[in-house]
Structures are given as structure tokens and as C-alpha cells.
Amino acid sequence: MKTKIRNFDIFFNLTKRHFLVFFKDKMRVFYTLMVPLIVLAVYVLFLRALEYSGIESALKDFGITLVKNDPLYDSVMALVDSWMLSGIIAVSTITIAIQTNNTIVHDKEDGVNRDFVSSPINNNLVVASYFLFNYIVTVLLSVIVILITFLYLLVNGEFMLNFIDILTIFGILLYSSLLATLFTLFICSFIKKESTLSSIIAVLSAAAGFLTGAYMPFSMMPEWVQNVCCFVPGTSFTALFRYAFLSTPINNVSNVLISQYGVTAEQISGIVNSFGYNISFFGTSVGPGWNAIITLIFIGIFVVLAFVTGSKLTSVISGSVIKISKKTRMKNHELHEEKIEKRKSRKEDKDN
């Protein structure tokens, strides 16, 4: 019993230590949030009009012209913005998780892991503390991104989410953050330097949005690319975010098109599919239930990989040990010089 309590205390203190290190560096926290905010700014300034023109063109084929301040126009704009914002949130869970791992890689490079290894701490507790720290930070910062997207929709008069939609979005966040954390921890188990991690962050931040269908509908890609992207961790929970965000706006648009313009449900389905609402996997449409299962399968895979490669998160780099020993020698040298000076001053006092 005492051993369990002691292990819990060690685990709690390690996790607390990671939080203090991460949030102490305010610029690191700021840069972690920068990627989703920059993508949001780029969308608002450049891509929003492009996305709107796509659905406007599709409606013109049915002889429907969108007019500002019209209920259909408002519903369409809510649909367009919700589509992109859901993608930004999905990608932010991945980018935030990978950037949070700076703390882990920094511990490796600076030799902090040397202290962990040399102490009587179970290595599994260290790995578990890194996981919990990363997961909680990913959820917390992603919640900030979600609240910003909600505020954006409110300011534009496009907030159509109901209470169930909001609960679903936060539930999916908890679910997707689990996969994002496990996935990025697996990547970082092989990284030993912060410079290497910075390069991977840049590549992953740019590629994740396209490989998961967050920034571009899969319908615009060749079929073989769509099939490959379905094997990318993150594609499935991106689709889940999209279902939660778009469910109400799509219903609103559908009701207006059917009641006022006589558009059939089949025609509406074609417009919806052009938004990449449904993922096609080898010609089969994959719905939210299957996407939830696929996400769970990926979680299981990376849990197994965590047991295989988890020890690498706390591996000691030989160069870092040298770095620590040099610092120690310098400190000892300074202390030695200080002692000599004190002895000299004492001797001079006695002589006087």
C-alpha cells in the first residue's frame, strides 16, 4: 500500500514538474497556439471567399442565386465557415500535441533524463507522466482554439450549434486528443534534439491539414490519394469533428432548399459530398460510426507501440551527460575559487 502511495506521489510530482516547465515558458505556449490561429487568419483573409464560391457555383446549377441577408445565404455561410473551422480544430490537436513534446525532447537534450534514470524512479512512471502532461495540455489548448472558433461564429451571426452539438464536439476533442498524444509521443520517442523536432513540427503542421482532409475536401483529390489518406492517423477524427460541426448547418440549408426551391434530397446529398462530408474508402462511404471505430483502432495500435518504444522517451543521450558534467566541473571550479578567496581574506584579516 505504501509503495502504491509513493508511486502515485512520484507520478503526481513528475506531471506537475512538466506542467511548470512548459507553462513557465510563455513564448512556448504562445507559439504552440500560433499554428491554428495563423491557419484561421489565412482562411478568413484568403480562403473563405474561395470556399463560398464553390458552393455558390453548385447552387447556380439549380438556378439558385445567393443574396446577402437572405436566410439561405446566412445558412450557406455558416456551413462554409463550420466546414473549415472543424478542420482547423482537428489539426490543432495534432500540432499542439507535437509542439508540447518540446518539453520531453528538451529533457533528453539537456540531460534531465539522466537524473530520472539515476534515481530510484520506475521508468514507467516517467513515461506515464509525460503522456498525462501532453494529453492535458493538448486538451486545454485545443479548448481555447474551439472557444475562439465559437466566438468567430457568434460575431458573424453564424452560430447554429445546439447543446448536443457542443457536447459532441468536446467529447470528440477528448477522444481525438488521446490519439494525437499517443501518435506524437511515438514520433518523439525517436527524436533527440529540439532542432530535429522543430523541423518535424514544420513538416507535420503543413502536411496534416491536407493528409487528413481538413483544408481540402477529399472529393477534390484523386481516388488513390483518398485511399492513402484514410490510413493517416487523424483523418478519422477530422471527419468526426466535421460531422459534429456541420450537422445543424446542413439541416438548415437542406430545409431551405427543399421548402423554398424544390431541391431534392439526392441533389442536396451531391452538394454535401462535394464538401467532403463523407469519406470514401476504396469506393465505400465511411460514416461517423466507422470513423469512431477507426480512431479507436489507431489508439490501440499506438498504445501497443508505446509499450515497445516508450523507454526511448527517457533515454539518456551521451552528449547530454558530457554537457552536464562540464557544467558540474565549471560550478565546482567556481566554488573552489570562492573558497580560496575566502581563505585569503581570512588570512589577511588575521595578519592585520
C-alpha positions in Angstrom: 0.0 0.0 0.0 2.8 2.4 0.9 4.6 1.6 -2.4 1.4 2.5 -4.3 1.0 5.8 -2.5 4.7 6.6 -3.0 4.4 5.8 -6.7 1.3 8.0 -7.0 3.2 10.9 -5.3 6.2 10.4 -7.7 3.8 10.3 -10.7 1.9 13.4 -9.5 5.1 15.4 -8.8 6.6 14.4 -12.2 3.5 15.5 -14.0 3.4 18.7 -12.0 7.0 19.4 -12.9 6.3 19.0 -16.6 3.4 21.5 -16.4 5.6 24.0 -14.6 8.4 23.7 -17.1 6.0 24.1 -20.1 3.9 27.0 -18.8 6.8 28.8 -17.3 8.0 29.5 -20.9 5.2 31.9 -22.0 6.6 32.2 -25.6 6.5 28.4 -26.0 2.8 28.4 -25.0 2.2 31.3 -27.4 3.9 29.5 -30.3 2.0 26.3 -29.6 -1.2 28.2 -30.2 0.2 30.1 -33.2 -0.3 27.4 -35.8 -4.1 27.1 -35.6 -4.5 30.8 -35.2 -2.4 31.5 -38.3 -4.4 29.0 -40.3 -7.6 30.7 -39.1 -6.3 34.1 -40.2 -5.3 32.7 -43.6 -8.7 31.2 -44.1 -10.6 34.4 -43.1 -8.3 36.6 -45.3 -7.9 34.4 -48.4 -9.7 31.1 -48.5 -13.2 32.0 -47.2 -14.3 33.6 -50.5 -12.9 30.6 -52.4 -14.9 28.1 -50.3 -18.0 30.2 -50.7 -17.6 30.5 -54.4 -17.6 26.6 -54.7 -21.0 26.1 -53.1 -22.3 29.2 -54.8 -21.4 27.7 -58.2 -23.0 24.4 -57.2 -26.3 26.2 -56.3 -26.3 28.1 -59.6 -26.5 24.8 -61.4 -30.0 24.5 -59.8 -30.9 28.1 -60.8 -30.4 29.4 -57.3 -28.6 32.7 -56.7 -27.4 33.6 -53.2 -28.3 37.1 -52.0 -26.8 38.7 -48.9 -29.0 38.9 -45.8 -31.2 36.1 -47.2 -31.8 33.1 -44.8 -30.2 30.7 -47.4 -27.1 32.9 -47.7 -26.7 33.0 -43.9 -27.1 29.2 -43.7 -24.6 28.7 -46.5 -22.0 31.0 -44.9 -22.5 29.1 -41.6 -21.9 25.9 -43.5 -18.8 27.1 -45.2 -17.2 28.5 -42.0 -18.2 25.5 -39.9 -16.5 23.2 -42.5 -13.2 25.0 -42.3 -13.3 25.6 -38.5 -13.9 22.0 -37.8 -10.8 21.1 -39.9 -8.7 23.7 -38.0 -9.7 22.3 -34.6 -8.9 18.7 -35.8 -5.4 19.7 -37.0 -4.8 21.8 -33.9 -5.0 18.7 -31.7 -2.1 17.2 -33.7 0.0 20.4 -33.9 -0.5 21.2 -30.2 0.4 17.7 -29.2 3.6 17.6 -31.2 4.7 21.0 -30.0 4.0 20.1 -26.4 6.7 17.4 -26.8 9.3 20.1 -26.8 9.5 19.5 -23.0 10.3 15.9 -23.5 13.0 16.4 -26.2 14.4 19.3 -24.1 14.8 16.9 -21.1 16.6 14.5 -23.4 19.0 17.0 -24.9 19.8 18.8 -21.6 20.3 15.5 -19.8 17.5 15.9 -17.3 16.6 12.3 -18.0 20.0 11.4 -16.6 18.6 12.4 -13.2 15.5 10.3 -13.7 17.5 7.2 -14.7 20.0 7.6 -11.8 17.2 8.0 -9.3 15.1 5.0 -7.9 12.1 6.1 -10.0 10.3 3.5 -12.1 10.8 4.3 -15.8 7.1 3.6 -16.5 6.1 6.4 -14.1 8.2 8.9 -16.1 6.7 7.8 -19.4 3.1 7.9 -17.9 3.7 11.4 -16.5 4.9 12.6 -20.0 1.7 11.1 -21.5 -0.7 12.7 -19.0 1.0 16.0 -19.2 0.9 16.0 -23.0 -2.8 14.9 -23.1 -4.0 17.5 -20.6 -2.1 20.3 -22.4 -3.4 19.2 -25.8 -7.0 19.3 -24.4 -6.6 22.6 -22.6 -5.1 24.5 -25.6 -7.5 22.9 -28.0 -10.4 24.1 -25.9 -9.0 27.6 -26.3 -9.0 27.1 -30.1 -12.6 25.8 -30.0 -13.8 28.8 -28.0 -12.1 31.1 -30.5 -14.0 29.4 -33.4 -17.2 29.7 -31.4 -16.6 33.4 -30.9 -15.9 33.8 -34.6 -19.2 32.1 -35.5 -21.0 34.3 -32.9 -19.5 37.5 -34.2 -20.6 36.6 -37.8 -24.1 35.6 -36.7 -23.5 32.0 -37.8 -23.5 30.1 -34.5 -26.1 27.4 -35.2 -24.7 24.7 -32.9 -27.2 23.3 -30.4 -26.3 21.9 -26.9 -25.9 18.4 -28.2 -23.6 19.5 -30.9 -21.4 21.4 -28.4 -21.2 18.3 -26.1 -20.4 16.1 -29.1 -17.6 18.5 -30.1 -15.9 18.4 -26.7 -16.4 14.7 -26.4 -14.7 14.2 -29.8 -11.9 16.5 -28.5 -11.2 14.2 -25.5 -11.2 11.2 -27.9 -9.1 12.7 -30.6 -6.6 14.2 -28.2 -5.9 10.7 -26.9 -4.9 9.6 -30.4 -2.9 12.8 -31.1 -1.0 12.4 -27.9 -0.1 8.7 -28.5 0.8 9.4 -32.1 3.1 12.4 -31.4 4.7 10.6 -28.4 5.6 7.7 -30.7 7.2 10.1 -33.2 9.1 12.0 -30.4 10.4 8.8 -28.9 13.0 8.7 -31.8 13.9 12.4 -31.6 16.9 13.5 -29.5 17.3 17.2 -30.4 15.0 20.2 -30.3 16.3 21.3 -33.7 15.1 18.0 -35.2 11.7 18.4 -33.5 11.3 21.9 -34.9 11.8 20.6 -38.5 9.3 17.8 -37.9 6.8 20.3 -36.4 7.1 22.4 -39.5 6.5 19.5 -41.9 3.7 17.9 -39.9 1.9 21.2 -39.4 1.9 21.8 -43.1 1.0 18.3 -44.2 -1.5 17.3 -41.5 -4.2 19.6 -42.8 -4.1 18.2 -46.3 -3.5 14.5 -45.5 -6.5 14.4 -43.1 -8.8 16.3 -45.4 -9.0 19.3 -43.0 -8.1 22.0 -45.5 -9.2 20.4 -48.8 -12.2 18.1 -49.5 -11.2 14.6 -50.4 -13.6 14.8 -53.4 -11.0 17.2 -55.0 -8.2 14.6 -54.7 -7.6 11.5 -56.9 -9.2 8.3 -55.7 -5.9 6.7 -54.8 -4.8 9.7 -52.7 -8.1 9.5 -50.8 -7.5 5.8 -50.1 -4.0 6.5 -48.8 -5.1 9.4 -46.6 -7.6 7.1 -44.9 -4.6 5.3 -43.4 -3.3 8.6 -41.8 -3.9 8.9 -38.1 -6.2 12.0 -37.7 -8.3 11.5 -40.8 -11.0 9.7 -38.9 -11.4 12.1 -36.1 -11.2 15.1 -38.5 -14.3 13.5 -40.1 -15.9 13.2 -36.6 -15.3 16.9 -35.9 -16.9 17.7 -39.3 -20.0 15.7 -38.5 -20.5 17.5 -35.2 -19.9 21.0 -36.7 -21.9 20.5 -39.9 -24.9 18.5 -38.8 -27.1 21.5 -37.9 -25.9 23.9 -40.7 -26.6 21.2 -43.3 -30.1 20.6 -41.9 -30.8 24.3 -42.1 -29.6 24.6 -45.7 -31.5 21.4 -46.7 -34.7 22.7 -45.2 -34.5 26.0 -47.0 -33.5 24.4 -50.4 -36.3 21.8 -50.1 -39.1 24.1 -48.9 -38.4 27.2 -50.9 -36.5 26.0 -54.0 -37.8 22.4 -54.5 -34.3 20.9 -54.5 -34.4 17.1 -53.9 -32.6 15.3 -51.1 -30.5 13.5 -53.7 -29.3 16.8 -55.2 -28.5 18.1 -51.7 -26.5 15.0 -51.0 -24.4 15.8 -54.0 -23.6 19.3 -52.7 -22.8 17.9 -49.3 -20.5 15.3 -50.6 -18.6 18.0 -52.6 -17.7 19.4 -49.2 -16.0 16.1 -48.2 -18.6 15.5 -45.5 -18.4 11.8 -46.1 -15.1 9.9 -46.5 -14.8 7.4 -49.4 -12.5 4.4 -48.7 -12.0 2.3 -51.7 -15.4 3.4 -53.1 -17.2 2.8 -49.8 -18.7 5.8 -47.9 -17.4 5.7 -44.3 -19.9 7.2 -41.8 -19.3 8.6 -38.2 -19.7 5.2 -36.5 -16.9 3.7 -38.6 -14.7 6.7 -38.1 -15.1 6.4 -34.4 -14.1 2.7 -34.6 -11.1 3.5 -36.9 -9.9 6.1 -34.4 -10.2 3.5 -31.6 -8.1 1.0 -33.7 -5.4 3.7 -34.2 -5.4 4.3 -30.4 -5.0 0.6 -29.8 -2.1 0.5 -32.3 -0.2 3.4 -30.7 -0.8 2.1 -27.1 1.0 -1.1 -28.2 3.8 0.9 -29.8 4.0 3.0 -26.6 4.9 -0.2 -24.7 7.5 -1.0 -27.3 9.1 2.4 -27.7 8.1 4.2 -24.5 11.5 3.7 -22.9 13.1 5.8 -25.7 11.2 8.8 -24.2 13.5 8.7 -21.2 16.7 7.5 -22.9 19.9 9.3 -21.9 22.0 10.9 -24.7 25.7 10.5 -24.2 26.3 14.0 -25.3 23.9 15.4 -22.7 25.8 13.6 -20.0 29.0 15.3 -21.1 27.2 18.6 -21.2 26.0 18.1 -17.6 29.5 17.0 -16.4 31.0 20.1 -18.0 28.5 22.3 -16.2 29.3 20.5 -12.9 33.0 20.9 -13.4 32.6 24.6 -14.0 30.4 25.0 -11.0 32.9 23.1 -8.8 35.7 25.2 -10.1 33.9 28.4 -9.2 33.2 27.1 -5.7 36.8 26.1 -5.3 38.0 29.6 -6.4 35.5 31.1 -4.0 36.9 29.1 -1.1 40.4 30.2 -1.9 39.4 33.8 -1.9 37.7 33.4 1.5 40.8 31.8 2.9 43.0 34.6 1.6 40.7 37.3 3.1 40.7 35.5 6.5 44.4 35.3 6.5 44.7 39.0 5.6 42.3 39.8 8.5 44.4 37.8 11.0 47.7 39.5 9.8 46.1 42.9 10.2 
